[in-house]
Amino acid sequence: MKSLLPRHSSPRHFVLGAALLFALVPLLGAQQAPQSVTLHLDPSSTEIHWILNGNMHAVHGTFKLKGGLITFDPATGAAQGEIAVDLATGESGNHSRDSRMQKEILESDKYPQAIFHPEKVTGAVKPGSAQNVTIDGTFTIHGKDHPLRMEAKVDVNGHDIAATTHFSIPYVDWGIKDPSNFIFRVDKTVELEIVAKGAIDGVR
């Protein structure tokens, strides 16, 4: 019978070649699979503003970001990470009001941070024009976990990223004290506006 192997090949060389081919197939597949995307937020360039509307006027204030990292799979949207806000930095420009907010409302000595744990990112994050994405996760404040969805506009430029979002926190329903008194009444929901900046890796 005529051999199916090339003239200068041997069965041993054929077996070794086939084994090498099968070994390379998973590696080639892994190179083609989408890699995870990692976002590092920069506390020094991220702004967190809050607005509490009342019957006499609106109170405006800020918090500072302590740190933030999000990693997600662009194929499935599955995400993990942590975004931490330093509640002790909360201020509105009025010393007595801010002192009461820290001691009686936020109780920042006992609950120094508010933390968001992302669980899913929906929408494309890629270079070019601004993209709209949705981030679902768990928001922990005052010792309790709450589901939270954030709608964000994301702009990627190389390894730089900027994101803006606005959402409401029903703080009274979440167990935080209502700061209203018999004269000044405030809403039971506080509005947050965030402009986040940082670095991103893994986008194509």
N, C-alpha and C positions, 0 to 999 in steps of 0.2 A: 504494500500500500504506500502511496506517495505521502510524504510528511506534509502537514499543514503549516509547519514552522518555517520561517525564513532559512535560507541555505546556511547562513553563518550563525544561526541561533541554536541554543540548546534548550531542552525542557527546563533546566535550572534557571537560565536567564529569563525565560518566559514567565515562570512562576514568580520570580523576583520583581519583574516589571509589573505584573498584575497586582501584586501586593502593594507596590508603591503607588499605583494608580488608585486603588481602593483607599489607601491612607490619605491621599490628597483630596479626595472628594469631600469629606466633612470640612476640611480646612477651606476649600473654595466656597462651600455653602455658608460657612461662618463669616467669610469676608463680605458676602453679598447681603447677609442679614442686617437689618437696620440696627444701629447701635443706640445705646441709651443717650438721652440728652440730660446734661447737668447744668443747673443754674445756681450761681453764687450771687447773693444779694450783697451790695455794699452798704453797710450802715451809715457811712459818712455822707453818702450822696442820695440816700433814700429819705423821702419826706412822708410823714404820717400826720394828717390833719383830722381833727374831730370837730363836729358842730352839734351843739345841743340847743335846740330851739325852745323858747319860752314865751310866756304871755307878754313880757315886757321887752325882751330883746334876745338875740341869739348869742350864745357863748361859744367862742372859737378857741381852740387849743391845739396842742401838738403832743406827740409821743416820739420817742426815738427807737429805732430798730436796734435790737441787740445782735441779731445775726439771722441769716437765712440760707438754706440749701434745699433745692428741689431736684430730684432725679426722676425721670419718667421714660417709659418705653413709647416711642412715637407710633408704633404699630398698634398697641393695645390701649395706650393712655394710662396704664397702671403707673402710679406715682408713689413716691415716698420722700421723706425729708422732714424739715422743721423750719418754721419761721417764728422767731421769738421777738416779742415787743417788751421793752423795759417799762413797766407801768409806773415805776418810781420817777420816771422822767416826765410824766404827764404834767402839763402846766397850761394855764390860760392867761397868764399875765397879772393875775390878782392873787397876792400872797395868802390872804386869809381864806379865800375861796379854794385855792389850790391845796392849802393845808388840810382843809376839811375833806376835800376830794380824796386825798391820799389816806387820811386816817379813818374816815367814816364810810366813804363810798367804795373806793377801790380796795381799801385795807391792804395797801401794797407791802406793808411789813410782813404780812402773812401770805399774801399772794403776789409776789414780786413780778411775775411775768404772765403775759397772755401768749399762748402758743397755738399756731395753726399747723396741723399735720395734713399735707395733701394726700389724696388717695387716687384721684383720677384727673387727667388733663384731657380735655376734649377740644379739638381744633388744631390746625397746623401752626407750628412754630418754625419759621424759616426766614432766610434773608429776603429783603425786598420791601414791599409795602407793608404797612401795619396790619396785623392779623388779630382777629377776635377769638379769644379762647375762653373756655370755662374751666374753673378749677374747683373740684369738689373735695371736701375733706372734713376734718374735725377741729373745732376751735375750742380750746380749753381756757377758761377764765374763771376766776373766783372759785377754783377747785372743782369745776364741773365741765363736762364735755358736751358740746353742742354741734350738730351738723351745720355746715356752712358752705354756701356756693358763692364763688366770686367770678364775676364777668370782667375780663381784663382785655385791654388793647395792648398788644405786644409789638414792639419794633426791634428787629435784630439788624445790627450793622457790624459785620465781621464777628468778633468775639464779644462785642458790647450789646447789651440788651436794656431796653427801657420799657416799663410796663405801668399802666395806670388803671386803677380800679376804684369803684365807689360801691359801698354796701352799707346796710343798716344793721345795728346790733340792738335787739330788744332787751336792754340790760335789766329792766325791772322783772320781766318774765324769766330772765336767767338768774334771778336771785340776788341782784345787786340793788342796794338801797336807793330809793327815789330821793333826790336831793331837794325836792320842792319844799317850800314853806307856805305859810298862810298868805303871803304877799306874792312871792315869785313862784310861779308854777312852770314846770318844764315838761317837755315830752318824755315819754317812757322809752323812747328809742333814740339812740345817738347815731349820727351819720359819720362814716369814715371815708376819707379820700386819701388814696395812697399813690404816690409817684415813686416807683422803685427802679433802681438802676443797679447794674452789676455786670457779670461776665457769664457767657454761655459757651458750652462745648458740646459737640455732637450734632449740630444742625448742618443740613446739606442744602 
